[in-house]
Amino acid sequence: MTMELISMAQEAAAHAPAAAAGITGSITMGLGGGGAAIGVGLVGSKAVEAVGRNPGAFGNILTLGIIAMALAEGLGIIAFLGGF
């Protein structure tokens, strides 16, 4: 019984670095995804405010908003791929 417990402890210790890397990657992906979501939300809300103030600039605001949202989502994708 004691030998089995020692063997299980040694196996768990051997897998600990891989588990720690997986947890770190999950945190990185979660923070990156959350940051991208906040960025897209802020860009969208500010674009709506800008169109409300100046409806004639809708086309320019839409173009800049789409570019900014794409950049924010790109950072989220980089964080997602960096977690692996």
N, C-alpha and C positions, 0 to 999 in steps of 0.2 A: 504494500500500500504506500509506504513512504517513498519507495523508488519510483512509483508511478507519479506521485505528486512532484517529485524532483524533476522527472522527465518532462512533465507538463509545464513546469515553471521555466525550464530551459527552452522549450519550444516557444513559449509565449515571449520570452526575452528576445529570441531570434526574430520574431515577427514585429516587435515593437517599433523599429525604425520605419518600416513600411507603413504601419498604421499612423505614425506621427506625420509622415509625409502626406498621407491621404487626408488627414484632418486639416493640415495647413493648406492644402490645395482647395479644400471645401470652403475654408474661411476666405481665401483669396477670391474664389468664384462668387461667393455670396456678397462680399463687399463690392466687388466689381459690378455685379448685376444690380445691386441696390444703388450704387453711385450713378450708373447709367440711367436707371429709372428716375432718379431725382433730377438728373440733368435734362432728360426729355420732358419731364413735367414742368420744370422751370422755363424751358424754352417755349413750350406750348402756351403756358399761362402768360408769359411776357409778349408773345406774338399776338395773342388775343387782345391784350391790353393796348398794344400798339395799333392794331387795326381799329379798335374802338376809338382811339384818339384821332387817327387819320385814315379813314376808309379808302381814300384815293391811293394810298401806298400799299394796297393789299398784295399786289403781285410781287413787289420787292420784298415785302415782309415774309410772304410765303416762301420765296426762294431762299432767303437767308435762314428762315426757320427750318426748312428741310435740310439744308447743309449742316446747321448746328446740331440737329437731331441725329443726323447720320454720323457726325463726329462723336457724339456722346455714346451712341450705340456701338461704334467701332471700338471705343475704349472698353466697353463691357465685353465685347467679343475677345479682345486681347486678354483681358483678365480671365475670361473663361478658358481660353487656350493655355494661359500661363499656369492654371491650376493643375494641369496634367503633368 
